[in-house]
Amino acid sequence: MSHHLDTPLAAQNGQLYIDDLYVFSGEDSTVLVIDVNSNITGVYAEPGFHPEARYEFKVHFDGAGFETLTYRFSFGEADADGRQDLRLHTLAGDEAREDSAEGDLVLEGRTGEPTGGGGTRVWAGRVADPFYIDLSLLALVNGAVAKGTAVDLSAWRPQEARNSFAGTSVETIVLEVSHAHATLRPGARIGVWCATKLATDAGGWRQINRAGHPMMWPIFWPGDTDFSNPANTRHPSEDLASAGQVVADQVAAVVAGTGTSADPVGYGRTVARQLFPDVLPYVVGTPASYGFAARNGRTQADNAPEAMLALVTNTAIPSGLTPAVAKDQRTEHFPFVVPV
């Protein structure tokens, strides 16, 4: 039953807020992971996935502007134990872009339990959050980006850094697709983004939140806790025209203040072109790594915050943290997460 799903309050739900997207190589496979509903956020409402929402992985091939493969997850109401039924549909070709397309039902299962078949495995449920950063460092960069000034790290002590996400949890969806897949095969150049969509009272679907590169929202739209920024509803193909100049100007101002480039304006434009469209690039079958020098997918161990902060400021930003700080929040084998 619908309950005023078109009201602003309906969208202010942690179950629809995307915390992270990961893309990496698994066991002769490609692994896609989306995390939502962190209990560190103020919009966290209740455990579980929204039963009137869709959670989608969008896959572009060979630099195409639009997706031609979509993995769509939907969930039922939680039972007395908090478990939910889940369904996975795939949509290919032009249908991958259409909310009205039904696609093919490929898997059905339950949260907290592995489900597989036909070269695909799925696990969904609540897990320990593998993300790591000291939020006080992010605040320093946020302030500089907002004011257009140099980042003042004079009071930052990397050796005293603490993981602000220690002990927190998220809802996660893990999708593993065999390298035997017709198009997600080794060597394929893909771009991946994800989105949450909410059913509307009129019977359609409204995109609520999306993610590609890590840290985009915390750096450029840190106050968007109510999904009011237009970036939420855009398709990545619109990013550069809609927000490229704004982001370029923000980066240029920070870099000019820092004095790390002889051409801050040119550097800002370069960064905007690297981040937009906001789609995470990956070459299937290769080791994933999200760093300052190269961005090829993203593993749960990657220090993506450090890489993004360095990119935006054009200077080394030591986070003081290493992957070891969250080693107990991830595993090397399916489902690659630690349930809680």
Buried (B, 14 or more C-beta within 10 A) or exposed (E): EEEEBBEEEBBBBBBBBBBBBBBBBBEEBBBBBBBBBBBBBEBBBEBBBBBBBBBBBBBBBEEBEBBBBBBBBBBBEBEEEEBBBBBBBBBBEEBBBEBEBEBEEBBEBBBBEBBBEEBBBBBBBBBBBBBBBBBBBBEBBBEBBEEBBBBEBEEBEEEEBBBBBEEBBBBBBBBBBBBEBEEBBEEBEBBBBBBBBBBBEEEEBBBBBBBBBBBBBBBBBBEBBEBBBEBBBBBBBBBBEBBBEEBBBBBBBBBBBBEBBEEBBEBBBBBBEEBBBBBBBBBBBEEBBBBBEEBBBBBBBBBBBBBBBBBBBBBEBBBBBEBEBBEEBBEEEBBBBBEE
